[in-house]
């Protein structure tokens, strides 16, 4: 039995560094196997929850600085079988590029309808699977409905709403 213990220790089966007991060694071994590092008492955890000290600025700036809000100039619309996904749900009024990407297996198209006026703002012809088609449109403030006009596609969920303004 002693010979097996010596042979095992020689092959690297000795206690883990800093481990004094078998249970502690087992926990440390499992944690390392899963990519976790056991927390050492007295040290902060390694997950970005370090305590930070804040200092009060010694001088004050009398002129406030305000950043100009950045408005996106593009809207991505991805369609697949019975889903329409928008890259953003809110836009600023003005000119922008709308890109239709068909990731489905069937053809799809796109229509943009102004819900306030009922006017059709833009339409896309059928885009085949894998096609990407872009158009430049100008949208005023309001709510717009984007949908596929192929039979039963809108009813099955191929629509989305974007707010401009």
C-alpha positions in Angstrom: 0.0 0.0 0.0 2.9 2.3 0.8 4.4 1.5 -2.5 1.3 2.6 -4.3 1.1 5.9 -2.4 4.8 6.6 -3.3 4.3 5.7 -6.9 1.1 7.8 -7.1 2.9 10.8 -5.6 5.8 10.4 -8.0 3.4 10.5 -10.9 1.8 13.8 -9.9 -1.1 12.6 -7.8 0.2 14.5 -4.7 -1.9 17.2 -3.0 -2.8 20.3 -4.9 -0.9 23.4 -4.1 -2.2 24.9 -1.0 -4.6 22.1 -0.3 -4.4 20.4 3.1 -7.3 18.0 2.9 -8.6 15.6 0.4 -12.0 17.4 0.1 -10.3 20.7 -0.5 -8.0 19.1 -3.1 -11.0 17.6 -4.9 -12.9 20.9 -5.0 -9.8 22.7 -6.3 -9.3 20.0 -9.0 -12.9 20.1 -10.2 -12.9 23.9 -10.2 -9.8 24.0 -12.4 -11.2 21.4 -14.7 -14.2 23.6 -15.4 -12.1 26.8 -15.9 -12.9 28.3 -12.5 -10.3 29.6 -10.1 -11.3 29.2 -6.4 -11.6 32.4 -4.6 -9.0 33.0 -1.9 -10.4 34.5 1.3 -9.4 38.1 1.8 -9.2 38.8 -1.9 -12.0 40.2 -4.1 -13.5 37.8 -6.7 -12.2 37.9 -10.2 -15.5 38.7 -11.9 -15.4 42.4 -12.2 -16.9 43.3 -8.9 -13.8 45.0 -7.5 -14.6 47.8 -5.1 -13.7 51.1 -6.6 -13.0 54.3 -4.8 -14.5 57.5 -6.2 -12.9 60.9 -5.8 -14.6 64.2 -6.0 -13.2 66.4 -8.8 -11.2 69.3 -7.4 -12.3 71.8 -10.1 -15.7 72.3 -11.7 -16.3 73.0 -15.3 -18.7 76.0 -15.6 -19.7 75.1 -19.2 -21.7 71.9 -19.4 -20.8 69.6 -22.3 -23.6 67.9 -24.1 -23.1 65.3 -26.8 -25.3 65.5 -29.8 -27.5 62.3 -30.0 -26.4 60.1 -32.8 -29.2 59.0 -35.1 -28.8 55.7 -37.1 -28.8 56.1 -40.8 -29.7 52.5 -41.6 -32.3 49.9 -40.7 -31.6 46.2 -41.2 -34.7 44.0 -41.8 -34.1 40.2 -41.7 -36.9 37.9 -42.9 -37.3 34.2 -42.8 -40.2 31.9 -42.7 -42.9 33.8 -40.8 -40.6 36.2 -38.8 -39.5 39.7 -39.4 -36.6 41.0 -37.3 -35.5 44.7 -37.2 -32.0 45.8 -36.3 -33.5 48.6 -34.1 -37.0 49.6 -33.0 -36.6 53.3 -33.0 -35.2 55.8 -35.6 -34.8 59.5 -36.1 -36.8 61.2 -38.8 -35.0 61.7 -42.1 -33.3 59.8 -44.9 -32.0 56.3 -44.2 -31.1 53.1 -45.9 -33.3 50.1 -45.3 -31.7 46.7 -46.1 -33.9 43.7 -46.6 -32.1 40.3 -46.0 -33.9 37.1 -46.8 -32.5 34.3 -44.6 -35.3 32.0 -45.2 -35.9 29.2 -47.8 -38.8 30.9 -49.5 -39.1 34.3 -51.4 -40.1 37.2 -49.2 -40.8 40.9 -49.9 -41.2 44.0 -47.7 -43.7 46.9 -47.5 -43.4 49.9 -45.2 -46.7 51.4 -44.2 -47.2 54.7 -42.2 -49.7 53.8 -39.6 -50.7 57.4 -39.0 -51.6 58.2 -42.6 -52.1 54.8 -44.0 -49.7 55.6 -46.9 -47.3 53.0 -48.3 -43.8 54.5 -48.0 -41.8 51.9 -49.8 -42.1 48.4 -51.3 -39.5 45.7 -52.2 -40.0 43.1 -54.9 -39.7 39.4 -53.9 -36.2 38.6 -52.6 -35.0 35.0 -53.1 -33.3 33.0 -50.4 -30.0 34.6 -49.5 -30.8 37.9 -51.3 -30.0 41.3 -49.8 -31.7 44.3 -51.3 -31.3 47.9 -50.1 -33.4 51.1 -50.7 -33.1 54.7 -49.6 -36.2 56.0 -47.9 -37.2 59.1 -46.1 -39.3 58.7 -43.0 -41.1 61.4 -41.0 -42.0 61.2 -37.4 -44.6 58.5 -36.7 -45.1 54.7 -36.4 -44.4 52.4 -39.3 -45.5 48.8 -40.0 -43.1 46.6 -42.0 -44.5 43.4 -43.4 -44.3 40.8 -46.1 -47.2 40.9 -48.6 -47.0 37.3 -49.8 -50.2 35.3 -49.1 -50.5 34.3 -45.5 -47.0 35.6 -44.5 -48.3 38.7 -42.6 -50.9 36.6 -40.8 -48.3 34.0 -39.8 -46.1 36.7 -38.1 -44.0 38.4 -40.8 -44.5 41.9 -39.5 -42.7 44.4 -37.2 -43.2 48.0 -36.0 -40.6 50.8 -35.9 -41.1 54.2 -34.3 -39.6 57.3 -35.9 -39.2 60.5 -33.9 
